[in-house]
Amino acid sequence: MRYGIYVPSFGPYGSPAVHRDLAVAAEEAGWHGYFLWDILPWSGYELPVAEPWITLAAIAQVTERIQVGPMIVPLPRRRPVKVALEASTLQDLSNGRMILGLGTGVGWDYSRFGESAKRGDLAHRLDDGADLLHKLFSGENVQHDGPYYKANDVQFAKVEIPIWTSGFWPRKGPVRGARDADGLFPQIRDEADDFRLPTIDELRTIRTDFLAAGGKDDADIVIWSPSEAGAPNSERAKLYEEAGVTWWLQDGSELAPDELRRRIEAGPPA
């Protein structure tokens, strides 16, 4: 089991300097990853909002071991070729420590800027964009004629970038963006619409869905919960590890930066 910090990018976490210092503390305390939300400003978020790629670049400059990445990039609201260029550059800057999380994002990422937020369209755009990203990272000359994205005679330097896909469960359709994905970051809500950890039985179904949609058999399975009850501890971690979970993320959204720093400095479970 590996342990990471999962942090929002707005309000008290809207400063790249705050993330830089927290990531340094996380590396020193033995955590394995530091992952940052990718969101757009709107009235529901306390300002300011930090741009994730610039912030992650600052983190990569002052750390040496900890893995970093945006978690998750709402790919349908970005141009895949631009994401590929940003990800390739950050992978070089971090000496291979980047993980790229992909998903569709939330409806207001689109509707507040006059774009369609139809879930079906977003899901298929994620599939097409993820397919293009895999091709761009391959180092080969890319000819892509997808339903949403095109590329003609495009070539990037070959780069190895683990890609995790994300989505909500239970699902009525296939896991989007899962084909050839290196990991899965499932999201589950409780009756009060708060995020919660999946149960062990749910994890079996989730992994089966992921593999059926084309995910890799040895992929990472990543869990998180913003509730205090879901904070990582060694006893619970062993149960989840036996169920196939490889990463457990400590959420920071309900903690002030100084509270999160104290939790980080206490280190991950033994």
C-alpha positions, 0 to 999 in steps of 0.5 A, spaced: 500 500 500 502 506 498 499 513 501 498 520 498 495 527 499 489 529 495 488 536 496 484 541 493 486 548 489 482 553 492 481 558 498 486 557 503 489 552 498 489 557 492 496 558 493 502 554 489 506 556 495 502 552 500 502 546 496 509 547 495 511 547 502 506 541 504 509 537 498 516 538 501 513 536 508 509 530 505 516 527 502 520 528 508 514 524 512 515 518 508 508 519 503 508 517 496 504 522 492 501 529 492 495 530 488 492 536 486 485 538 484 483 540 477 477 545 477 475 552 474 473 558 478 465 558 480 461 561 485 461 555 490 469 555 491 472 560 495 477 564 491 483 564 489 484 558 485 490 555 483 492 552 476 494 545 477 500 544 472 504 551 474 503 548 481 505 541 480 511 544 476 513 548 482 512 542 487 517 538 482 522 543 482 523 542 490 522 534 491 525 528 489 521 522 490 514 523 491 509 522 485 505 528 483 499 529 478 493 532 477 487 528 480 483 529 475 484 532 469 477 533 466 479 531 459 473 533 455 474 541 457 481 541 455 485 539 448 488 533 449 494 535 445 495 541 450 494 536 456 499 531 452 504 537 452 503 539 459 504 532 461 510 530 457 514 536 460 512 535 467 514 528 467 521 530 464 521 536 470 519 531 475 524 525 473 518 520 471 514 522 477 508 524 474 501 520 474 496 523 470 488 522 472 483 523 467 475 524 468 469 528 465 469 533 471 463 536 473 457 539 469 458 546 471 465 546 468 462 546 462 455 549 463 457 556 466 462 557 460 456 555 455 458 548 453 454 542 453 454 538 459 451 532 457 454 526 460 453 521 454 457 526 450 462 528 455 463 520 456 465 519 449 469 525 449 473 522 454 474 515 451 476 519 444 481 523 448 484 518 452 485 514 446 489 520 443 493 521 449 496 514 449 498 515 441 501 521 443 505 518 448 507 512 444 513 516 440 510 514 434 507 518 428 500 519 430 494 519 425 488 519 429 481 520 426 476 520 432 469 522 433 471 528 437 479 529 436 483 529 430 491 529 429 494 528 422 502 527 422 503 529 429 509 526 433 511 527 440 518 524 444 516 517 447 514 518 454 512 513 460 506 516 463 501 512 468 494 514 466 489 513 472 481 514 470 476 516 474 468 515 475 462 514 479 459 508 482 455 504 481 455 505 473 450 503 468 455 503 462 462 502 461 468 505 465 470 511 461 477 512 459 479 505 461 482 502 455 489 501 457 489 505 463 494 504 469 489 505 474 482 506 477 480 512 482 473 510 483 468 515 486 462 513 491 457 517 494 453 516 501 446 517 502 447 524 504 451 525 497 458 525 501 464 521 498 465 515 502 470 509 501 468 503 497 466 497 501 470 490 500 465 487 496 464 494 492 471 493 490 471 487 487 465 489 482 469 496 481 475 492 479 471 487 474 468 493 471 474 496 470 477 490 467 471 489 462 472 496 459 479 495 457 483 497 464 490 493 465 490 487 469 495 489 474 493 497 474 493 501 481 486 501 485 486 508 488 481 509 494 480 516 498 475 519 503 474 526 505 471 524 512 475 523 518 472 516 519 476 514 512 482 517 514 488 511 513 490 507 518 494 500 518 489 495 520 484 498 515 489 499 510 491 491 510 484 489 509 483 494 503 490 491 500 488 484 501 482 486 496 487 489 491 487 496 493 494 499 492 493 507 493 490 510 499 489 518 499 489 522 505 484 528 503 485 535 505 478 538 503 476 538 510 482 541 513 485 547 514 492 547 511 496 547 518 491 541 520 493 538 514 500 539 515 500 536 522 497 530 519 502 530 514 508 530 519 505 524 523 507 520 517 503 515 513 500 508 516 506 504 518 
